[in-house]
Structure formats: structure tokens, C-alpha cells
């Protein structure tokens, strides 16, 4: 699937920031 590949490329490029945001949300929830 073309869109899946595009998303995967975008995700690999932004995975660090995405992971940071996910971590912050997890910390906020677990408080």
C-alpha cells in the first residue's frame, strides 16, 4: 500500500518526537 509506505517513512522520520510525546502523555496519565 502506497499510503502505508508514506506513513511509515513519515513515522521513521518523526519517531523520536512521537516517542517523546507518547512518553509525556504516559507520565501525565500515570500521575
mmJSON file of the N, C-alpha and C atoms, coordinates in Angstrom:
{"data_MODEL":{"atom_site":{
"group_PDB":["ATOM","ATOM","ATOM","ATOM","ATOM","ATOM","ATOM","ATOM","ATOM","ATOM","ATOM","ATOM","ATOM","ATOM","ATOM","ATOM","ATOM","ATOM","ATOM","ATOM","ATOM","ATOM","ATOM","ATOM","ATOM","ATOM","ATOM","ATOM","ATOM","ATOM","ATOM","ATOM","ATOM","ATOM","ATOM","ATOM","ATOM","ATOM","ATOM","ATOM","ATOM","ATOM","ATOM","ATOM","ATOM","ATOM","ATOM","ATOM","ATOM","ATOM","ATOM","ATOM","ATOM","ATOM","ATOM","ATOM","ATOM","ATOM","ATOM","ATOM","ATOM","ATOM","ATOM","ATOM","ATOM","ATOM","ATOM","ATOM","ATOM","ATOM","ATOM","ATOM","ATOM","ATOM","ATOM","ATOM","ATOM","ATOM","ATOM","ATOM","ATOM","ATOM","ATOM","ATOM","ATOM","ATOM","ATOM","ATOM","ATOM","ATOM","ATOM","ATOM","ATOM"],
"id":[1,2,3,4,5,6,7,8,9,10,11,12,13,14,15,16,17,18,19,20,21,22,23,24,25,26,27,28,29,30,31,32,33,34,35,36,37,38,39,40,41,42,43,44,45,46,47,48,49,50,51,52,53,54,55,56,57,58,59,60,61,62,63,64,65,66,67,68,69,70,71,72,73,74,75,76,77,78,79,80,81,82,83,84,85,86,87,88,89,90,91,92,93],
"type_symbol":["N","C","C","N","C","C","N","C","C","N","C","C","N","C","C","N","C","C","N","C","C","N","C","C","N","C","C","N","C","C","N","C","C","N","C","C","N","C","C","N","C","C","N","C","C","N","C","C","N","C","C","N","C","C","N","C","C","N","C","C","N","C","C","N","C","C","N","C","C","N","C","C","N","C","C","N","C","C","N","C","C","N","C","C","N","C","C","N","C","C","N","C","C"],
"label_atom_id":["N","CA","C","N","CA","C","N","CA","C","N","CA","C","N","CA","C","N","CA","C","N","CA","C","N","CA","C","N","CA","C","N","CA","C","N","CA","C","N","CA","C","N","CA","C","N","CA","C","N","CA","C","N","CA","C","N","CA","C","N","CA","C","N","CA","C","N","CA","C","N","CA","C","N","CA","C","N","CA","C","N","CA","C","N","CA","C","N","CA","C","N","CA","C","N","CA","C","N","CA","C","N","CA","C","N","CA","C"],
"label_alt_id":[null,null,null,null,null,null,null,null,null,null,null,null,null,null,null,null,null,null,null,null,null,null,null,null,null,null,null,null,null,null,null,null,null,null,null,null,null,null,null,null,null,null,null,null,null,null,null,null,null,null,null,null,null,null,null,null,null,null,null,null,null,null,null,null,null,null,null,null,null,null,null,null,null,null,null,null,null,null,null,null,null,null,null,null,null,null,null,null,null,null,null,null,null],
"label_comp_id":["UNK","UNK","UNK","UNK","UNK","UNK","UNK","UNK","UNK","UNK","UNK","UNK","UNK","UNK","UNK","UNK","UNK","UNK","UNK","UNK","UNK","UNK","UNK","UNK","UNK","UNK","UNK","UNK","UNK","UNK","UNK","UNK","UNK","UNK","UNK","UNK","UNK","UNK","UNK","UNK","UNK","UNK","UNK","UNK","UNK","UNK","UNK","UNK","UNK","UNK","UNK","UNK","UNK","UNK","UNK","UNK","UNK","UNK","UNK","UNK","UNK","UNK","UNK","UNK","UNK","UNK","UNK","UNK","UNK","UNK","UNK","UNK","UNK","UNK","UNK","UNK","UNK","UNK","UNK","UNK","UNK","UNK","UNK","UNK","UNK","UNK","UNK","UNK","UNK","UNK","UNK","UNK","UNK"],
"label_asym_id":["A","A","A","A","A","A","A","A","A","A","A","A","A","A","A","A","A","A","A","A","A","A","A","A","A","A","A","A","A","A","A","A","A","A","A","A","A","A","A","A","A","A","A","A","A","A","A","A","A","A","A","A","A","A","A","A","A","A","A","A","A","A","A","A","A","A","A","A","A","A","A","A","A","A","A","A","A","A","A","A","A","A","A","A","A","A","A","A","A","A","A","A","A"],
"label_entity_id":["1","1","1","1","1","1","1","1","1","1","1","1","1","1","1","1","1","1","1","1","1","1","1","1","1","1","1","1","1","1","1","1","1","1","1","1","1","1","1","1","1","1","1","1","1","1","1","1","1","1","1","1","1","1","1","1","1","1","1","1","1","1","1","1","1","1","1","1","1","1","1","1","1","1","1","1","1","1","1","1","1","1","1","1","1","1","1","1","1","1","1","1","1"],
"label_seq_id":[1,1,1,2,2,2,3,3,3,4,4,4,5,5,5,6,6,6,7,7,7,8,8,8,9,9,9,10,10,10,11,11,11,12,12,12,13,13,13,14,14,14,15,15,15,16,16,16,17,17,17,18,18,18,19,19,19,20,20,20,21,21,21,22,22,22,23,23,23,24,24,24,25,25,25,26,26,26,27,27,27,28,28,28,29,29,29,30,30,30,31,31,31],
"pdbx_PDB_ins_code":[null,null,null,null,null,null,null,null,null,null,null,null,null,null,null,null,null,null,null,null,null,null,null,null,null,null,null,null,null,null,null,null,null,null,null,null,null,null,null,null,null,null,null,null,null,null,null,null,null,null,null,null,null,null,null,null,null,null,null,null,null,null,null,null,null,null,null,null,null,null,null,null,null,null,null,null,null,null,null,null,null,null,null,null,null,null,null,null,null,null,null,null,null],
"Cartn_x":[0.849,0.0,0.881,0.593,1.426,1.334,0.108,-0.08,0.558,0.528,1.181,2.677,3.271,4.706,5.033,4.162,4.369,4.299,3.296,3.16,4.367,4.836,5.984,7.223,7.414,8.552,8.434,7.223,6.989,7.234,6.728,6.88,8.346,9.129,10.549,11.258,10.829,11.459,11.112,9.88,9.405,9.276,9.815,9.574,10.114,11.233,11.819,10.88,10.403,9.485,8.182,7.717,6.491,6.637,7.794,8.055,8.101,8.736,8.797,7.403,6.545,5.171,4.429,4.589,3.93,4.391,5.684,6.229,5.644,5.562,4.994,3.55,2.784,1.375,1.276,2.129,2.107,2.422,3.408,3.771,2.611,1.961,0.831,-0.302,-0.582,-1.683,-1.351,-0.101,0.257,0.355,0.337,0.406,-0.831],
"Cartn_y":[-1.204,0.0,1.25,2.156,3.35,4.274,4.507,5.412,4.845,3.531,2.905,3.172,3.065,3.305,4.76,5.657,7.084,7.363,6.754,6.926,6.36,5.21,4.58,5.454,6.042,6.943,8.151,8.731,9.873,9.474,8.296,7.84,7.661,7.045,6.844,8.18,9.173,10.49,11.2,10.974,11.701,10.821,9.609,8.652,9.154,9.877,10.376,11.356,12.344,13.33,12.663,11.728,10.998,10.223,9.572,8.802,9.717,10.884,11.844,12.275,12.568,12.98,11.844,10.635,9.475,9.29,9.471,9.329,10.384,11.617,12.692,12.41,11.935,11.608,10.487,9.474,8.347,8.81,9.685,10.201,10.993,11.814,12.611,11.711,10.634,9.732,8.976,8.538,7.685,8.466,9.792,10.592,10.438],
"Cartn_z":[0.0,0.0,0.0,-0.906,-1.077,0.141,0.624,1.756,3.024,3.17,4.318,4.301,3.117,2.999,3.302,2.821,3.081,4.584,5.229,6.668,7.402,6.951,7.596,7.468,6.296,6.092,7.008,7.076,7.963,9.42,9.783,11.166,11.515,10.618,10.894,11.06,10.29,10.357,11.661,12.154,13.329,14.565,14.504,15.58,16.912,16.898,18.147,18.835,18.092,18.666,19.08,18.228,18.522,19.827,20.011,21.22,22.44,22.298,23.401,23.836,22.856,23.169,23.874,23.361,23.973,25.412,25.654,26.995,27.932,27.458,28.279,28.641,27.657,27.916,28.933,28.785,29.717,31.133,31.267,32.588,33.183,32.357,32.847,33.316,32.561,32.92,34.211,34.331,35.463,36.775,36.702,37.919,38.771],
"occupancy":[1.0,1.0,1.0,1.0,1.0,1.0,1.0,1.0,1.0,1.0,1.0,1.0,1.0,1.0,1.0,1.0,1.0,1.0,1.0,1.0,1.0,1.0,1.0,1.0,1.0,1.0,1.0,1.0,1.0,1.0,1.0,1.0,1.0,1.0,1.0,1.0,1.0,1.0,1.0,1.0,1.0,1.0,1.0,1.0,1.0,1.0,1.0,1.0,1.0,1.0,1.0,1.0,1.0,1.0,1.0,1.0,1.0,1.0,1.0,1.0,1.0,1.0,1.0,1.0,1.0,1.0,1.0,1.0,1.0,1.0,1.0,1.0,1.0,1.0,1.0,1.0,1.0,1.0,1.0,1.0,1.0,1.0,1.0,1.0,1.0,1.0,1.0,1.0,1.0,1.0,1.0,1.0,1.0],
"B_iso_or_equiv":[0.0,0.0,0.0,0.0,0.0,0.0,0.0,0.0,0.0,0.0,0.0,0.0,0.0,0.0,0.0,0.0,0.0,0.0,0.0,0.0,0.0,0.0,0.0,0.0,0.0,0.0,0.0,0.0,0.0,0.0,0.0,0.0,0.0,0.0,0.0,0.0,0.0,0.0,0.0,0.0,0.0,0.0,0.0,0.0,0.0,0.0,0.0,0.0,0.0,0.0,0.0,0.0,0.0,0.0,0.0,0.0,0.0,0.0,0.0,0.0,0.0,0.0,0.0,0.0,0.0,0.0,0.0,0.0,0.0,0.0,0.0,0.0,0.0,0.0,0.0,0.0,0.0,0.0,0.0,0.0,0.0,0.0,0.0,0.0,0.0,0.0,0.0,0.0,0.0,0.0,0.0,0.0,0.0],
"pdbx_formal_charge":[null,null,null,null,null,null,null,null,null,null,null,null,null,null,null,null,null,null,null,null,null,null,null,null,null,null,null,null,null,null,null,null,null,null,null,null,null,null,null,null,null,null,null,null,null,null,null,null,null,null,null,null,null,null,null,null,null,null,null,null,null,null,null,null,null,null,null,null,null,null,null,null,null,null,null,null,null,null,null,null,null,null,null,null,null,null,null,null,null,null,null,null,null],
"auth_seq_id":[1,1,1,2,2,2,3,3,3,4,4,4,5,5,5,6,6,6,7,7,7,8,8,8,9,9,9,10,10,10,11,11,11,12,12,12,13,13,13,14,14,14,15,15,15,16,16,16,17,17,17,18,18,18,19,19,19,20,20,20,21,21,21,22,22,22,23,23,23,24,24,24,25,25,25,26,26,26,27,27,27,28,28,28,29,29,29,30,30,30,31,31,31],
"auth_comp_id":["UNK","UNK","UNK","UNK","UNK","UNK","UNK","UNK","UNK","UNK","UNK","UNK","UNK","UNK","UNK","UNK","UNK","UNK","UNK","UNK","UNK","UNK","UNK","UNK","UNK","UNK","UNK","UNK","UNK","UNK","UNK","UNK","UNK","UNK","UNK","UNK","UNK","UNK","UNK","UNK","UNK","UNK","UNK","UNK","UNK","UNK","UNK","UNK","UNK","UNK","UNK","UNK","UNK","UNK","UNK","UNK","UNK","UNK","UNK","UNK","UNK","UNK","UNK","UNK","UNK","UNK","UNK","UNK","UNK","UNK","UNK","UNK","UNK","UNK","UNK","UNK","UNK","UNK","UNK","UNK","UNK","UNK","UNK","UNK","UNK","UNK","UNK","UNK","UNK","UNK","UNK","UNK","UNK"],
"auth_asym_id":["A","A","A","A","A","A","A","A","A","A","A","A","A","A","A","A","A","A","A","A","A","A","A","A","A","A","A","A","A","A","A","A","A","A","A","A","A","A","A","A","A","A","A","A","A","A","A","A","A","A","A","A","A","A","A","A","A","A","A","A","A","A","A","A","A","A","A","A","A","A","A","A","A","A","A","A","A","A","A","A","A","A","A","A","A","A","A","A","A","A","A","A","A"],
"auth_atom_id":["N","CA","C","N","CA","C","N","CA","C","N","CA","C","N","CA","C","N","CA","C","N","CA","C","N","CA","C","N","CA","C","N","CA","C","N","CA","C","N","CA","C","N","CA","C","N","CA","C","N","CA","C","N","CA","C","N","CA","C","N","CA","C","N","CA","C","N","CA","C","N","CA","C","N","CA","C","N","CA","C","N","CA","C","N","CA","C","N","CA","C","N","CA","C","N","CA","C","N","CA","C","N","CA","C","N","CA","C"],
"pdbx_PDB_model_num":[1,1,1,1,1,1,1,1,1,1,1,1,1,1,1,1,1,1,1,1,1,1,1,1,1,1,1,1,1,1,1,1,1,1,1,1,1,1,1,1,1,1,1,1,1,1,1,1,1,1,1,1,1,1,1,1,1,1,1,1,1,1,1,1,1,1,1,1,1,1,1,1,1,1,1,1,1,1,1,1,1,1,1,1,1,1,1,1,1,1,1,1,1]
}}}
